Amino acid sequence: MVSHRGLLHFARVSAESRSLSPEDIAFAALPLSHIFGLATVLMATVYAGASLYLRPRFDTADVFAALADPGITMLQGVPTMFNRILATAPEPSALRAPRLRYVYTGGAPLDPTLKRDVEAYFELPLHHGYGITEYAGSLFVTREASPRADCSAGYAVDDVELHIGSLDEPAKPAGERGDVHVRGPGVMLGYYRNPEQTAIAIRPGGWLATGDIGYLAEDGALFLVGRSKDLIIRSGFNVYPIEVESVINAFPGVRQSAVLGRAEPDGNEAVVAFIEALPGQTVDHAALAVYLREHLAPYKRPAQFLNIDSIPTTLSGKIQKQPLRAHLA
């Protein structure tokens, strides 16, 4: 349950961070029941007096048609949506996007290969941010006037406080990873009719345990390295799936990947990678293994590659790992 106050606060923050005006037209294919679609797309656009180009579902043909007419200025979505846009994109010379000025992704960690490819195709920076369902809108956003070359989620928006690490200890210094806790006007009122889970998520002092792991750069930019529930323990080392996925996704022929841990009889975890290839292509597992030996420490390398026609996603486009875990089981 998120508050009206939190939604209105973020509507202003989001509109200002994007310099939204009545001249803008935002593409709206994200579910408006999801916090990304509700806060970032709907609330911010209405707050600024801009227009929404509403679509009943996400379809890449719709995207390219809308870029040409009515000439959307704002293209926002989760990384999976941009993967699909690039997979069906016409040649850059055939792209008609006369008014597009702002491209943004959130809802999941940003992969450097995707960032590079989106920016090359649209010839615009790919902005990024970090938010969660339990907070009414984004917590961190990159700055429009100073795009980042890395995959940081940007800087804290107005009135957001951050504590990395245990709340019983001082916050971890820049560069050290830990659990991400946040506090601010967008913190949820609680989980609907679930006081037990609410008490686990909302800690004393109004701090919200996000379930994410991250660290701050020296300049205050936030980097996310994964979800605590997705952390893989391999031979006593922590393996963050997003780090492995980012390397795999840069290999020729890979559209996207999903990395999970598989329990072994000795209590260890094996690293397993599901691979979705680009349309009409196949991924050479032997060549991929050689490539990973050059780019990953031994404990991070997958013990098994599994081909999959399409990595499952939620309605909002986030990768669903639970069905993949069930497949492994």
VOLO-998975 format. One line per 3 residues: number of its first residue (from 1); their letters; for each residue y, x, z of C-alpha. Coordinates in steps of 0.1 Angstrom, whole numbers, plus 5000, padded with zeros to 4 digits. Layout:
NUM = A = Y X Z | ... .
//
This chain:
1 = MVS = 5000 5000 5000 | 5033 5016 4989 | 5067 5003 5000 .
4 = HRG = 5094 4988 4979 | 5118 5014 4995 | 5095 5042 4983 .
7 = LLH = 5093 5029 4948 | 5130 5024 4944 | 5137 5059 4958 .
10 = FAR = 5114 5074 4933 | 5128 5053 4904 | 5161 5070 4910 .
13 = VSA = 5146 5105 4914 | 5125 5101 4883 | 5153 5087 4862 .
16 = ESR = 5176 5115 4872 | 5151 5143 4867 | 5146 5132 4831 .
19 = SLS = 5183 5123 4824 | 5171 5088 4814 | 5198 5066 4798 .
22 = PED = 5200 5032 4780 | 5195 5052 4748 | 5159 5061 4757 .
25 = IAF = 5127 5044 4747 | 5096 5053 4767 | 5060 5049 4755 .
28 = AAL = 5040 5029 4780 | 5003 5029 4776 | 4994 5040 4811 .
31 = PLS = 4981 5012 4834 | 5011 4997 4852 | 4988 4992 4882 .
34 = HIF = 4984 5030 4885 | 5012 5049 4904 | 5020 5070 4873 .
37 = GLA = 5025 5039 4851 | 5041 5019 4878 | 5066 5045 4892 .
40 = TVL = 5072 5071 4866 | 5070 5049 4835 | 5080 5014 4845 .
43 = MAT = 5102 5017 4876 | 5122 5048 4864 | 5128 5034 4829 .
46 = VYA = 5140 5000 4842 | 5162 5018 4868 | 5179 5037 4841 .
49 = GAS = 5183 5006 4818 | 5162 5023 4792 | 5136 5006 4770 .
52 = LYL = 5098 5004 4773 | 5075 5003 4743 | 5045 4985 4759 .
55 = RPR = 5010 4989 4745 | 4979 4970 4758 | 4958 5002 4758 .
58 = FDT = 4961 5039 4749 | 4955 5046 4712 | 4966 5077 4694 .
61 = ADV = 4975 5058 4662 | 4999 5038 4683 | 5015 5070 4696 .
64 = FAA = 5022 5084 4662 | 5034 5050 4649 | 5058 5046 4678 .
67 = LAD = 5071 5082 4674 | 5083 5072 4639 | 5093 5036 4647 .
70 = PGI = 5110 5026 4670 | 5114 5063 4676 | 5103 5068 4712 .
73 = TML = 5122 5095 4731 | 5099 5098 4761 | 5062 5106 4757 .
76 = QGV = 5044 5107 4791 | 5007 5107 4800 | 4978 5124 4817 .
79 = PTM = 4964 5156 4802 | 4934 5138 4787 | 4957 5116 4767 .
82 = FNR = 4974 5147 4752 | 4940 5162 4744 | 4932 5131 4724 .
85 = ILA = 4966 5131 4707 | 4961 5166 4695 | 4926 5159 4684 .
88 = TAP = 4938 5132 4660 | 4973 5146 4652 | 4984 5149 4616 .
91 = EPS = 4996 5182 4603 | 5029 5192 4620 | 5047 5189 4586 .
94 = ALR = 5036 5152 4585 | 5048 5144 4621 | 5077 5120 4622 .
97 = APR = 5093 5120 4657 | 5130 5120 4650 | 5141 5110 4685 .
100 = LRY = 5115 5126 4708 | 5132 5147 4734 | 5110 5148 4765 .
103 = VYT = 5073 5153 4769 | 5056 5151 4803 | 5021 5152 4818 .
106 = GGA = 5009 5145 4853 | 4980 5129 4872 | 4958 5160 4869 .
109 = PLD = 4963 5198 4869 | 4977 5212 4837 | 4956 5235 4816 .
112 = PTL = 4975 5265 4800 | 4957 5260 4766 | 4968 5223 4765 .
115 = KRD = 5004 5233 4775 | 5005 5259 4747 | 4991 5236 4721 .
118 = VEA = 5013 5206 4729 | 5044 5227 4730 | 5035 5243 4696 .
121 = YFE = 5029 5209 4680 | 5059 5189 4692 | 5082 5220 4695 .
124 = LPL = 5093 5208 4729 | 5086 5219 4765 | 5057 5201 4782 .
127 = HHG = 5070 5192 4816 | 5047 5187 4845 | 5047 5171 4879 .
130 = YGI = 5025 5163 4909 | 5020 5129 4926 | 4992 5109 4942 .
133 = TEY = 4984 5073 4945 | 4992 5074 4982 | 5028 5083 4975 .
136 = AGS = 5052 5061 4956 | 5058 5085 4927 | 5059 5122 4920 .
139 = LFV = 5064 5147 4948 | 5071 5177 4926 | 5085 5178 4891 .
142 = TRE = 5096 5207 4867 | 5133 5209 4859 | 5144 5195 4826 .
145 = ASP = 5171 5221 4822 | 5148 5251 4829 | 5112 5245 4816 .
148 = RAD = 5085 5267 4830 | 5063 5289 4810 | 5034 5286 4835 .
151 = CSA = 5015 5255 4847 | 5033 5249 4879 | 5039 5213 4891 .
154 = GYA = 5076 5222 4896 | 5098 5217 4927 | 5099 5192 4955 .
157 = VDD = 5120 5161 4946 | 5146 5147 4970 | 5135 5142 5006 .
160 = VEL = 5099 5155 5001 | 5087 5179 5028 | 5056 5201 5022 .
163 = HIG = 5032 5218 5046 | 5004 5240 5032 | 4975 5246 5056 .
166 = SLD = 4965 5231 5088 | 4991 5210 5106 | 4982 5227 5138 .
169 = EPA = 4994 5260 5125 | 5026 5273 5108 | 5027 5266 5071 .
172 = KPA = 5011 5293 5049 | 5035 5317 5033 | 5041 5319 4995 .
175 = GER = 5010 5329 4976 | 4984 5317 5002 | 4963 5287 4994 .
178 = GDV = 4957 5258 5017 | 4954 5220 5021 | 4985 5202 5008 .
181 = HVR = 5003 5179 5033 | 5034 5160 5024 | 5060 5138 5041 .
184 = GPG = 5088 5116 5027 | 5100 5081 5019 | 5072 5074 4995 .
187 = VML = 5043 5079 5019 | 5021 5048 5017 | 5020 5022 5044 .
190 = GYY = 4983 5026 5045 | 4950 5017 5028 | 4947 4979 5025 .
193 = RNP = 4926 4965 5053 | 4912 4999 5061 | 4928 5013 5093 .
196 = EQT = 4900 5039 5097 | 4907 5056 5064 | 4945 5052 5069 .
199 = AIA = 4942 5071 5102 | 4923 5099 5084 | 4950 5102 5057 .
202 = IRP = 4982 5097 5076 | 4984 5123 5104 | 5007 5125 5134 .
205 = GGW = 5044 5129 5125 | 5040 5109 5093 | 5023 5137 5074 .
208 = LAT = 5000 5126 5045 | 4968 5146 5038 | 4966 5147 5000 .
211 = GDI = 4931 5162 4997 | 4946 5188 4973 | 4946 5225 4976 .
214 = GYL = 4976 5245 4964 | 5001 5273 4971 | 5038 5279 4967 .
217 = AED = 5054 5306 4945 | 5082 5327 4959 | 5107 5304 4942 .
220 = GAL = 5093 5273 4958 | 5073 5260 4928 | 5040 5244 4937 .
223 = FLV = 5007 5254 4920 | 4976 5233 4925 | 4942 5248 4924 .
226 = GRS = 4920 5218 4929 | 4907 5190 4952 | 4891 5200 4985 .
229 = KDL = 4861 5177 4977 | 4856 5195 4943 | 4856 5230 4958 .
232 = IIR = 4824 5249 4950 | 4809 5274 4975 | 4791 5301 4955 .
235 = SGF = 4776 5331 4974 | 4802 5327 5001 | 4831 5326 4976 .
238 = NVY = 4854 5297 4968 | 4852 5285 4932 | 4880 5262 4921 .
241 = PIE = 4868 5242 4891 | 4903 5241 4874 | 4903 5279 4872 .
244 = VES = 4870 5279 4854 | 4879 5249 4832 | 4911 5265 4821 .
247 = VIN = 4892 5295 4807 | 4865 5274 4791 | 4891 5252 4774 .
250 = AFP = 4906 5282 4757 | 4873 5289 4739 | 4872 5279 4702 .
253 = GVR = 4857 5245 4696 | 4861 5232 4731 | 4881 5200 4735 .
256 = QSA = 4878 5198 4773 | 4854 5207 4801 | 4845 5196 4836 .
259 = VLG = 4830 5220 4861 | 4809 5209 4891 | 4788 5224 4918 .
262 = RAE = 4750 5217 4919 | 4732 5221 4952 | 4704 5246 4952 .
265 = PDG = 4674 5248 4975 | 4688 5278 4994 | 4719 5259 5003 .
268 = NEA = 4740 5277 4977 | 4758 5259 4948 | 4754 5266 4912 .
271 = VVA = 4784 5263 4889 | 4777 5239 4860 | 4800 5231 4831 .
274 = FIE = 4800 5200 4810 | 4814 5207 4775 | 4831 5182 4751 .
277 = ALP = 4835 5198 4717 | 4863 5191 4693 | 4854 5164 4667 .
280 = GQT = 4831 5178 4640 | 4825 5211 4659 | 4799 5227 4681 .
283 = VDH = 4802 5252 4709 | 4781 5283 4708 | 4768 5286 4744 .
286 = AAL = 4757 5322 4740 | 4791 5332 4726 | 4808 5313 4753 .
289 = AVY = 4788 5331 4780 | 4799 5364 4766 | 4835 5353 4765 .
292 = LRE = 4833 5342 4802 | 4819 5375 4812 | 4851 5391 4800 .
295 = HLA = 4874 5365 4817 | 4857 5354 4849 | 4843 5371 4880 .
298 = PYK = 4805 5368 4882 | 4805 5342 4910 | 4827 5319 4889 .
301 = RPA = 4806 5319 4858 | 4786 5287 4851 | 4749 5290 4854 .
304 = QFL = 4744 5262 4829 | 4764 5245 4800 | 4757 5209 4792 .
307 = NID = 4770 5193 4760 | 4785 5158 4764 | 4798 5135 4737 .
310 = SIP = 4828 5124 4758 | 4837 5134 4793 | 4842 5101 4813 .
313 = TTL = 4877 5092 4823 | 4894 5065 4844 | 4915 5038 4828 .
316 = SGK = 4945 5060 4834 | 4929 5090 4817 | 4918 5111 4847 .
319 = IQK = 4885 5129 4844 | 4858 5112 4864 | 4834 5136 4880 .
322 = QPL = 4813 5112 4900 | 4793 5100 4869 | 4788 5137 4860 .
325 = RAH = 4775 5144 4896 | 4751 5114 4892 | 4739 5129 4859 .
328 = LA = 4732 5162 4876 | 4714 5145 4905 .
//
